Amino acid sequence: MRVLLIEDEHKLAAFLKRALEEESYTVDVAYDGETGLMMTQQHIYDAIILDIMLPKLDGFALLSRLRTQGDTTPVIVLTARGAPEERVMGLDLGADDYLPKPFHLEELLARLRSVLRRSSPEKAVRLQCGDLLLDTRSRTAYRAGREIPLTPREYSLLEYLMRHKNQTLSRSLILYHVWSNMDIDSNIVDVYIKRLREKIEIPNAPQLIQTVRGSGYRLRDPQPSEEPHT
Ligand code: CA
């Protein structure tokens, strides 16, 4: 289980990181909102622990951006004690739970287990990009209602693209997440993208996997507003 902790108080962050690691979580820490948001775009986390008062981008703005992008990672917000409006706003913006500061470690751990339990059976069971659907439980892809047979690696690549749709992903980022190995030739990414395209693209339909010259690839969600008006 990989957890992202976004907390600008270094001492608290270090304490929580160590405590969570003792519970066998893998923990990444971001000390400001911008970095935190960037990290959510680079990794798939099982849960996010999010402080509200943060430099650069506050927790509310970050949460709102996350949900707007379709990221359904469970989020626990750390709110100020005696600030019920923070709790309400956090939940309204799509937080899964909240914890007023200061809190007991045991309570955070219990809430974390609880959001993970709630989210895992159906966590983003269905990812969607236009008429491309991914059932992450059965690891099956469908385009326009037809099942697309994928190898495990092709599936992993497609899931990664879909979890980060509309974002440009570099070859090295893809390599890191899909192959968990930075030492192999990044040409393999091009090879797999080509195979995926052959399987998921449909003639005369908008191309979903786009090449971003000099940067990498992007899975583009065809917005209705971008379709030609006739
Ligand atoms: Ca803070």
Boltz pocket constraint, residues with backbone or C-beta under 6 A from the ligand:
constraints:
  - pocket:
      binder: B
      contacts: [[A, 7], [A, 8], [A, 9], [A, 51], [A, 52], [A, 53], [A, 54]]
      max_distance: 6.0
